[in-house]
Amino acid sequence: MRQLFIRLLVLWTALLLFIPQMYAEEDVPMDDDEMEAVFAGTLDDDTLVAEEMAMLAENEAAPESEGMYKALKRKFIEGNAGFMSLVALALILGLAFCVERIIYLTLSEVNAKRLLADVDEKVSKGDIEGAKDLCRDTRGPVASICYQGLLRYNEGIDSIERSITSYGQVQMANLEKGCSWITLFIAIAPSLGFLGTVIGMVMAFDRIQEAGDISPTIVASGMKVALITTIFGIIVALILQVFYNYILNKIEGLATQMEDAAISLLDILVKYKNKEQ
């Protein structure tokens, strides 16, 4: 719980630092010499035209990514800072949980075939403790399941199988931990966008009521806010959905490895017990 609180505090601080920057002015003012030259009349029209042409050429030579960033920034500001900040917060928190799950699942992946081969080699030599040490020193749910099964190698196969099945459910819960928060933010983002749509429509009708006239100019501002918030909410949901599907794919892969490891371990232990008999 403390780690979750610290994570939310850091993300909220980053958001507070990010939002004001979105509203910062980007126009570069003239320096003192240029201002004095303008007021003194020493800058003629040809010089001003030449400087404007140079600025236009520089802007055209700028990369397209910068223009996209400026466009997103302008739309963010136009979409009502309150709701757009909530949508951005949902994106940041959702991505934080996605990155945490991806790192955890990536670290949980091991070479299951090689691990089981080493376990089979040690068990066939009667080195059960060595096999347990190998599984204990290896990260990931596959090694944990093998270790849980080796702890009960003196018991019957049915007892070992029940132990592996029960512990496999615990490991699956650990793999899926935090995914409910990701689905929450996937649902929240478009909901905030739709809420902004409703509020934008209300703003538009309020202005119509105040003006007493249905004019496109009066309605346009409220409709613009409504559409922008909806667009950004859907974009955030799509981004988080892509990461969520990637996480589910990794969980399914690990679950398959766990099932294969459980079956292979049971076969190894059965072979070892038959050899003892």
C-alpha positions in Angstrom: 0.0 0.0 0.0 2.9 2.3 0.8 4.5 1.6 -2.6 1.2 2.4 -4.3 0.9 5.7 -2.4 4.5 6.7 -3.3 3.8 5.8 -7.0 0.7 7.9 -7.1 2.4 10.8 -5.4 5.3 10.8 -7.9 2.9 10.6 -10.9 0.7 13.4 -9.5 3.8 15.6 -9.0 4.9 14.8 -12.6 1.5 15.8 -13.8 1.5 19.1 -12.0 4.9 19.9 -13.6 3.7 18.8 -17.0 0.4 20.7 -17.1 1.8 24.2 -16.6 4.3 23.5 -19.3 1.5 22.8 -21.7 0.2 26.4 -21.1 3.6 28.1 -21.4 4.1 30.6 -24.1 6.4 29.5 -27.0 6.7 32.8 -28.8 10.3 34.1 -28.7 10.2 37.8 -28.0 12.5 40.2 -29.7 15.6 41.2 -27.9 16.4 44.7 -26.6 18.4 45.8 -29.7 15.6 44.8 -32.0 13.0 46.6 -29.9 15.1 49.8 -29.9 15.6 49.5 -33.6 11.9 49.1 -34.3 11.0 52.1 -32.1 13.8 54.2 -33.6 12.7 53.4 -37.1 16.1 52.0 -38.1 14.7 48.7 -39.3 13.2 49.2 -42.7 10.5 47.2 -44.3 12.9 45.1 -46.4 14.7 44.0 -43.2 11.5 43.0 -41.4 10.2 41.1 -44.5 13.5 39.3 -44.7 13.4 38.3 -41.1 9.8 37.1 -41.4 10.7 35.0 -44.5 13.6 33.5 -42.6 11.4 32.6 -39.7 8.8 31.0 -42.0 11.6 29.0 -43.7 12.8 27.8 -40.3 9.4 26.7 -39.3 8.9 24.8 -42.5 12.3 23.1 -42.0 11.3 22.0 -38.5 10.5 18.3 -38.1 6.9 17.1 -38.4 7.0 15.7 -34.8 7.3 19.2 -33.4 4.3 20.3 -35.4 2.3 17.3 -34.1 3.4 18.1 -30.5 2.2 21.7 -30.9 -1.1 20.6 -32.4 -1.7 18.2 -29.5 -0.7 20.9 -27.1 -3.1 23.4 -28.6 -6.0 20.9 -28.6 -5.2 20.0 -25.0 -5.6 23.6 -24.0 -8.7 24.1 -26.0 -10.4 21.0 -24.5 -11.0 22.5 -21.1 -8.1 22.2 -18.7 -10.1 20.5 -15.9 -11.3 17.5 -17.9 -8.2 17.2 -20.0 -6.1 17.1 -16.9 -8.2 14.2 -15.6 -7.8 12.3 -18.9 -4.0 12.9 -18.8 -3.9 11.7 -15.2 -5.8 8.5 -16.3 -3.2 7.9 -19.0 -0.2 8.4 -16.7 -1.6 6.2 -14.0 -2.7 3.5 -16.5 0.7 3.5 -18.1 2.4 3.3 -14.7 0.5 0.1 -13.9 1.2 -1.3 -17.4 5.0 -0.7 -17.2 5.0 -2.2 -13.7 3.3 -5.4 -15.0 5.4 -5.6 -18.1 8.6 -5.4 -16.0 7.3 -8.0 -13.5 6.2 -10.4 -16.2 9.5 -10.0 -18.1 11.5 -10.8 -15.0 9.3 -13.8 -14.4 10.2 -15.5 -17.7 12.9 -18.2 -17.6 14.1 -21.0 -19.9 11.6 -23.6 -18.6 13.0 -26.4 -20.8 16.5 -25.9 -19.5 15.4 -25.6 -15.9 13.4 -28.9 -16.1 16.3 -30.6 -17.8 18.6 -29.6 -14.9 16.0 -30.7 -12.4 15.6 -34.1 -14.2 19.3 -34.6 -14.1 19.6 -33.9 -10.4 16.5 -35.9 -9.5 17.8 -38.9 -11.6 21.0 -38.8 -9.5 19.0 -38.7 -6.3 20.1 -35.2 -5.5 16.7 -33.9 -4.4 18.1 -31.1 -2.3 20.2 -29.9 -5.2 17.1 -29.8 -7.4 15.3 -27.8 -4.7 18.2 -25.4 -4.4 18.2 -24.9 -8.1 14.5 -24.1 -8.2 14.8 -21.8 -5.1 17.7 -19.8 -6.7 15.8 -19.4 -10.0 13.2 -16.6 -10.3 9.8 -16.9 -11.8 6.6 -18.9 -11.2 7.8 -21.9 -13.1 10.7 -22.5 -10.7 8.4 -21.8 -7.7 6.0 -24.5 -8.8 8.8 -27.0 -9.3 10.1 -26.2 -5.8 6.7 -26.6 -4.3 6.4 -30.0 -5.9 9.9 -31.1 -4.8 9.1 -30.2 -1.2 6.6 -33.1 -1.2 8.5 -35.7 -3.2 8.2 -38.1 -0.3 4.4 -38.0 -0.4 2.1 -39.6 -3.0 1.8 -38.3 -6.5 -1.8 -37.2 -5.8 -0.6 -35.0 -2.9 2.1 -33.5 -5.1 -0.4 -32.8 -7.9 -2.8 -31.1 -5.5 0.0 -29.0 -4.0 1.2 -27.9 -7.5 -2.3 -27.1 -8.6 -3.0 -25.0 -5.5 0.3 -23.1 -5.7 -0.2 -22.6 -9.4 -3.4 -20.7 -8.7 -1.5 -18.5 -6.3 1.1 -17.7 -8.9 -1.6 -16.9 -11.5 -3.1 -14.4 -9.0 0.3 -12.8 -8.7 0.7 -12.6 -12.4 -2.7 -10.9 -12.8 -2.1 -8.5 -9.9 -2.8 -4.9 -10.9 -4.6 -5.8 -14.2 -7.9 -4.7 -12.6 -6.5 -1.2 -12.2 -5.6 -1.1 -15.9 -9.1 -2.1 -17.0 -10.4 0.6 -14.6 -8.4 3.4 -16.3 -9.4 2.0 -19.8 -13.0 2.4 -18.7 -12.5 5.8 -17.0 -10.7 7.6 -19.9 -13.6 7.5 -22.4 -16.1 8.0 -19.6 -14.3 11.3 -18.8 -14.4 12.2 -22.5 -18.1 11.6 -22.7 -18.6 13.6 -19.5 -16.7 16.4 -21.1 -19.0 16.1 -24.2 -22.1 16.5 -22.0 -20.7 19.5 -20.2 -19.6 21.0 -23.5 -23.1 20.7 -24.8 -24.5 22.3 -21.7 -22.1 25.2 -22.2 -23.2 25.6 -25.8 -26.9 25.7 -24.8 -26.1 28.2 -21.9 -24.5 30.5 -24.4 -27.4 30.1 -26.8 -29.8 31.0 -23.9 -27.7 34.1 -23.0 -27.4 35.3 -26.5 -31.0 34.5 -27.4 -29.9 33.3 -30.8 -28.7 30.0 -32.4 -25.6 31.1 -34.2 -22.8 28.8 -35.3 -20.2 31.0 -33.6 -22.0 30.7 -30.3 -22.4 26.9 -30.5 -18.9 26.2 -31.9 -16.9 26.8 -28.8 -19.0 24.4 -26.6 -19.2 21.8 -29.3 -15.4 22.0 -29.8 -14.7 21.3 -26.1 -17.1 18.4 -26.3 -15.5 16.8 -29.3 -11.9 17.3 -28.1 -12.5 15.7 -24.7 -14.2 12.8 -26.3 -11.3 12.3 -28.8 -8.6 12.4 -26.2 -10.6 10.0 -23.9 -10.9 7.5 -26.7 -7.2 7.8 -27.6 -6.1 7.2 -24.0 -8.4 4.1 -23.8 -6.9 2.8 -27.1 -3.3 3.2 -25.9 -4.0 1.5 -22.6 -5.9 -1.3 -24.4 -2.9 -2.1 -26.5 -0.7 -2.4 -23.5 -3.3 -4.4 -21.6 -3.6 -7.0 -24.5 0.2 -7.3 -24.6 0.2 -8.0 -20.8 -2.5 -10.6 -21.2 -0.5 -12.3 -23.9 2.5 -12.5 -21.6 0.4 -13.9 -18.8 -1.0 -16.5 -21.1 2.5 -17.5 -22.1 3.6 -17.8 -18.5 0.5 -19.8 -17.6 1.3 -22.3 -20.5 4.8 -22.6 -19.2 3.5 -23.3 -15.7 1.2 -26.0 -16.9 3.9 -27.7 -19.0 6.3 -27.5 -16.0 3.8 -29.1 -13.7 3.2 -32.0 -16.0 6.9 -32.5 -16.7 7.7 -32.4 -13.0 5.1 -35.0 -12.2 6.6 -37.2 -14.9 10.1 -36.7 -13.4 9.0 -37.6 -9.9 7.0 -40.6 -11.1 10.0 -41.9 -13.0 12.2 -41.3 -9.9 9.8 -43.1 -7.6 9.5 -46.1 -9.9 13.3 -46.3 -10.0 13.4 -46.3 -6.2 10.9 -49.2 -6.1 
